[in-house]
Amino acid sequence: MNKTTEIEIEGVGLVPAKPAGEFKPGDVIQRAHRYTLKVVRIVSEDDQEITFEVEHVPEECEFWDWKYTHMEVFQKSKVLGIARRHGNEGMC
């Protein structure tokens, strides 16, 4: 995707975005209310859908002492937010 896209995310505001089919392991998806999901791996994909194994990325100062992954399925064309900041940045 050559053109920069932004979408409005509830509780966050405007963020950069790209279609789900362009996310790769290590990328972080921005969800509503600053909730973020790191793509651990691509589990499966076909022409229409992509399934990611994802893990929650704690917010700054959020207590999170364990890893938990789950699957998320998206239409490849669905535009998702790209997290600008994620995971315990800064000092508490």
PyMOL commands that set and color helices and strands:
alter all, ss='L'
color gray80, all
select helices_A, chain A and resi 20-22+32-34
alter helices_A, ss='H'
color red, helices_A
select strands_A, chain A and resi 5-9+13-19+28-30+36-45+49-57+69-75+79-82
alter strands_A, ss='S'
color yellow, strands_A
deselect
rebuild
show_as cartoon
